[in-house]
Amino acid sequence: MLKPKKLFALCMAIAVVIVLSGGVWADDAKKININTASVEELAQLKRVGTKYAERIVEYRNTNGSFVNPEDIMNVPGIGQKIWEENKDRIVVK
């Protein structure tokens, strides 16, 4: 069992880590407009690397703007799993 002073020090260390990592979590929550995002921006989505990001841009250039965020699943290779992991970050405008 931890002594009160050690427990306090551990809690303070955890609090500092949480505060300092706030920027990392904020970047994760950034919305990405799939109608205007660059390959680099699209590659920030979970499980979407440069290859899939290029496919998204190519699809957009060929077929026009996405109407709904879910339409990203029309891009070859982008399926339900990728959609589910990113649906809170994908927007269309």
CNS distance restraints for C-alpha pairs under 8 A (distance, minus, plus):
assign (resid   2 and name CA) (resid   6 and name CA) 6.08 0.50 0.50
assign (resid   2 and name CA) (resid   7 and name CA) 5.76 0.50 0.50
assign (resid   3 and name CA) (resid   7 and name CA) 6.07 0.50 0.50
assign (resid   4 and name CA) (resid   8 and name CA) 6.03 0.50 0.50
assign (resid   5 and name CA) (resid   9 and name CA) 6.20 0.50 0.50
assign (resid   6 and name CA) (resid  10 and name CA) 6.11 0.50 0.50
assign (resid   7 and name CA) (resid  11 and name CA) 6.17 0.50 0.50
assign (resid   8 and name CA) (resid  12 and name CA) 6.14 0.50 0.50
assign (resid   9 and name CA) (resid  13 and name CA) 6.19 0.50 0.50
assign (resid  10 and name CA) (resid  14 and name CA) 6.26 0.50 0.50
assign (resid  11 and name CA) (resid  15 and name CA) 6.15 0.50 0.50
assign (resid  12 and name CA) (resid  16 and name CA) 6.22 0.50 0.50
assign (resid  13 and name CA) (resid  17 and name CA) 6.34 0.50 0.50
assign (resid  14 and name CA) (resid  18 and name CA) 6.25 0.50 0.50
assign (resid  15 and name CA) (resid  19 and name CA) 6.20 0.50 0.50
assign (resid  16 and name CA) (resid  20 and name CA) 6.08 0.50 0.50
assign (resid  17 and name CA) (resid  21 and name CA) 6.01 0.50 0.50
assign (resid  18 and name CA) (resid  22 and name CA) 6.37 0.50 0.50
assign (resid  21 and name CA) (resid  25 and name CA) 6.73 0.50 0.50
assign (resid  22 and name CA) (resid  26 and name CA) 6.19 0.50 0.50
assign (resid  23 and name CA) (resid  27 and name CA) 6.29 0.50 0.50
assign (resid  24 and name CA) (resid  28 and name CA) 6.56 0.50 0.50
assign (resid  25 and name CA) (resid  29 and name CA) 6.58 0.50 0.50
assign (resid  26 and name CA) (resid  30 and name CA) 6.73 0.50 0.50
assign (resid  29 and name CA) (resid  89 and name CA) 6.45 0.50 0.50
assign (resid  30 and name CA) (resid  89 and name CA) 6.38 0.50 0.50
assign (resid  31 and name CA) (resid  88 and name CA) 7.69 0.50 0.50
assign (resid  31 and name CA) (resid  89 and name CA) 4.43 0.50 0.50
assign (resid  31 and name CA) (resid  90 and name CA) 5.85 0.50 0.50
assign (resid  31 and name CA) (resid  91 and name CA) 6.56 0.50 0.50
assign (resid  32 and name CA) (resid  37 and name CA) 6.58 0.50 0.50
assign (resid  32 and name CA) (resid  41 and name CA) 7.23 0.50 0.50
assign (resid  32 and name CA) (resid  42 and name CA) 7.16 0.50 0.50
assign (resid  32 and name CA) (resid  89 and name CA) 5.87 0.50 0.50
assign (resid  32 and name CA) (resid  90 and name CA) 5.10 0.50 0.50
assign (resid  32 and name CA) (resid  91 and name CA) 5.89 0.50 0.50
assign (resid  33 and name CA) (resid  37 and name CA) 5.66 0.50 0.50
assign (resid  33 and name CA) (resid  90 and name CA) 6.02 0.50 0.50
assign (resid  33 and name CA) (resid  91 and name CA) 4.70 0.50 0.50
assign (resid  33 and name CA) (resid  92 and name CA) 5.09 0.50 0.50
assign (resid  33 and name CA) (resid  93 and name CA) 6.66 0.50 0.50
assign (resid  34 and name CA) (resid  42 and name CA) 7.24 0.50 0.50
assign (resid  34 and name CA) (resid  56 and name CA) 7.86 0.50 0.50
assign (resid  34 and name CA) (resid  66 and name CA) 7.32 0.50 0.50
assign (resid  34 and name CA) (resid  69 and name CA) 7.65 0.50 0.50
assign (resid  34 and name CA) (resid  72 and name CA) 7.93 0.50 0.50
assign (resid  34 and name CA) (resid  90 and name CA) 6.61 0.50 0.50
assign (resid  34 and name CA) (resid  91 and name CA) 6.38 0.50 0.50
assign (resid  34 and name CA) (resid  92 and name CA) 5.94 0.50 0.50
assign (resid  35 and name CA) (resid  60 and name CA) 7.00 0.50 0.50
assign (resid  35 and name CA) (resid  65 and name CA) 5.54 0.50 0.50
assign (resid  35 and name CA) (resid  66 and name CA) 6.14 0.50 0.50
assign (resid  35 and name CA) (resid  92 and name CA) 5.94 0.50 0.50
assign (resid  35 and name CA) (resid  93 and name CA) 6.94 0.50 0.50
assign (resid  37 and name CA) (resid  41 and name CA) 5.64 0.50 0.50
assign (resid  37 and name CA) (resid  42 and name CA) 6.10 0.50 0.50
assign (resid  38 and name CA) (resid  42 and name CA) 6.16 0.50 0.50
assign (resid  38 and name CA) (resid  57 and name CA) 7.53 0.50 0.50
assign (resid  39 and name CA) (resid  43 and name CA) 6.05 0.50 0.50
assign (resid  39 and name CA) (resid  50 and name CA) 6.56 0.50 0.50
assign (resid  39 and name CA) (resid  53 and name CA) 5.11 0.50 0.50
assign (resid  39 and name CA) (resid  54 and name CA) 5.81 0.50 0.50
assign (resid  39 and name CA) (resid  57 and name CA) 6.94 0.50 0.50
assign (resid  40 and name CA) (resid  44 and name CA) 6.88 0.50 0.50
assign (resid  40 and name CA) (resid  50 and name CA) 7.21 0.50 0.50
assign (resid  40 and name CA) (resid  53 and name CA) 7.57 0.50 0.50
assign (resid  41 and name CA) (resid  45 and name CA) 7.72 0.50 0.50
assign (resid  42 and name CA) (resid  48 and name CA) 7.10 0.50 0.50
assign (resid  42 and name CA) (resid  49 and name CA) 7.88 0.50 0.50
assign (resid  42 and name CA) (resid  50 and name CA) 7.92 0.50 0.50
assign (resid  42 and name CA) (resid  53 and name CA) 5.28 0.50 0.50
assign (resid  43 and name CA) (resid  48 and name CA) 5.18 0.50 0.50
assign (resid  43 and name CA) (resid  49 and name CA) 4.71 0.50 0.50
assign (resid  43 and name CA) (resid  50 and name CA) 5.45 0.50 0.50
assign (resid  43 and name CA) (resid  52 and name CA) 7.59 0.50 0.50
assign (resid  43 and name CA) (resid  53 and name CA) 5.46 0.50 0.50
assign (resid  44 and name CA) (resid  48 and name CA) 6.95 0.50 0.50
assign (resid  44 and name CA) (resid  49 and name CA) 7.48 0.50 0.50
assign (resid  45 and name CA) (resid  49 and name CA) 7.82 0.50 0.50
assign (resid  45 and name CA) (resid  86 and name CA) 6.46 0.50 0.50
assign (resid  45 and name CA) (resid  89 and name CA) 7.95 0.50 0.50
assign (resid  46 and name CA) (resid  82 and name CA) 7.05 0.50 0.50
assign (resid  46 and name CA) (resid  85 and name CA) 6.55 0.50 0.50
assign (resid  46 and name CA) (resid  86 and name CA) 6.44 0.50 0.50
assign (resid  47 and name CA) (resid  82 and name CA) 6.36 0.50 0.50
assign (resid  48 and name CA) (resid  52 and name CA) 5.56 0.50 0.50
assign (resid  48 and name CA) (resid  53 and name CA) 6.28 0.50 0.50
assign (resid  48 and name CA) (resid  82 and name CA) 7.62 0.50 0.50
assign (resid  49 and name CA) (resid  53 and name CA) 6.09 0.50 0.50
assign (resid  50 and name CA) (resid  54 and name CA) 6.02 0.50 0.50
assign (resid  51 and name CA) (resid  55 and name CA) 6.48 0.50 0.50
assign (resid  52 and name CA) (resid  56 and name CA) 6.25 0.50 0.50
assign (resid  52 and name CA) (resid  77 and name CA) 7.09 0.50 0.50
assign (resid  52 and name CA) (resid  78 and name CA) 7.46 0.50 0.50
assign (resid  53 and name CA) (resid  57 and name CA) 6.42 0.50 0.50
assign (resid  54 and name CA) (resid  58 and name CA) 6.06 0.50 0.50
assign (resid  55 and name CA) (resid  59 and name CA) 5.95 0.50 0.50
assign (resid  55 and name CA) (resid  75 and name CA) 6.73 0.50 0.50
assign (resid  55 and name CA) (resid  76 and name CA) 7.31 0.50 0.50
assign (resid  56 and name CA) (resid  60 and name CA) 6.12 0.50 0.50
assign (resid  56 and name CA) (resid  72 and name CA) 7.36 0.50 0.50
assign (resid  56 and name CA) (resid  75 and name CA) 6.09 0.50 0.50
assign (resid  57 and name CA) (resid  61 and name CA) 6.09 0.50 0.50
assign (resid  58 and name CA) (resid  62 and name CA) 6.14 0.50 0.50
assign (resid  59 and name CA) (resid  63 and name CA) 5.82 0.50 0.50
assign (resid  59 and name CA) (resid  64 and name CA) 7.65 0.50 0.50
assign (resid  59 and name CA) (resid  75 and name CA) 6.34 0.50 0.50
assign (resid  60 and name CA) (resid  64 and name CA) 5.00 0.50 0.50
assign (resid  60 and name CA) (resid  65 and name CA) 5.60 0.50 0.50
assign (resid  60 and name CA) (resid  66 and name CA) 6.93 0.50 0.50
assign (resid  61 and name CA) (resid  65 and name CA) 7.75 0.50 0.50
assign (resid  66 and name CA) (resid  71 and name CA) 6.07 0.50 0.50
assign (resid  66 and name CA) (resid  72 and name CA) 7.28 0.50 0.50
assign (resid  66 and name CA) (resid  92 and name CA) 6.66 0.50 0.50
assign (resid  67 and name CA) (resid  71 and name CA) 6.88 0.50 0.50
assign (resid  67 and name CA) (resid  92 and name CA) 6.83 0.50 0.50
assign (resid  68 and name CA) (resid  91 and name CA) 7.84 0.50 0.50
assign (resid  68 and name CA) (resid  92 and name CA) 6.34 0.50 0.50
assign (resid  69 and name CA) (resid  87 and name CA) 7.47 0.50 0.50
assign (resid  69 and name CA) (resid  90 and name CA) 6.00 0.50 0.50
assign (resid  69 and name CA) (resid  91 and name CA) 5.56 0.50 0.50
assign (resid  69 and name CA) (resid  92 and name CA) 5.85 0.50 0.50
assign (resid  70 and name CA) (resid  83 and name CA) 7.12 0.50 0.50
assign (resid  70 and name CA) (resid  87 and name CA) 7.77 0.50 0.50
assign (resid  71 and name CA) (resid  75 and name CA) 7.84 0.50 0.50
assign (resid  72 and name CA) (resid  78 and name CA) 6.79 0.50 0.50
assign (resid  72 and name CA) (resid  83 and name CA) 7.54 0.50 0.50
assign (resid  73 and name CA) (resid  77 and name CA) 7.91 0.50 0.50
assign (resid  73 and name CA) (resid  78 and name CA) 5.03 0.50 0.50
assign (resid  73 and name CA) (resid  79 and name CA) 5.18 0.50 0.50
assign (resid  73 and name CA) (resid  80 and name CA) 6.95 0.50 0.50
assign (resid  73 and name CA) (resid  83 and name CA) 6.91 0.50 0.50
assign (resid  74 and name CA) (resid  78 and name CA) 7.12 0.50 0.50
assign (resid  78 and name CA) (resid  82 and name CA) 6.11 0.50 0.50
assign (resid  78 and name CA) (resid  83 and name CA) 7.23 0.50 0.50
assign (resid  79 and name CA) (resid  83 and name CA) 6.24 0.50 0.50
assign (resid  80 and name CA) (resid  84 and name CA) 5.99 0.50 0.50
assign (resid  81 and name CA) (resid  85 and name CA) 6.29 0.50 0.50
assign (resid  82 and name CA) (resid  86 and name CA) 6.29 0.50 0.50
assign (resid  83 and name CA) (resid  87 and name CA) 5.47 0.50 0.50
assign (resid  86 and name CA) (resid  90 and name CA) 6.28 0.50 0.50
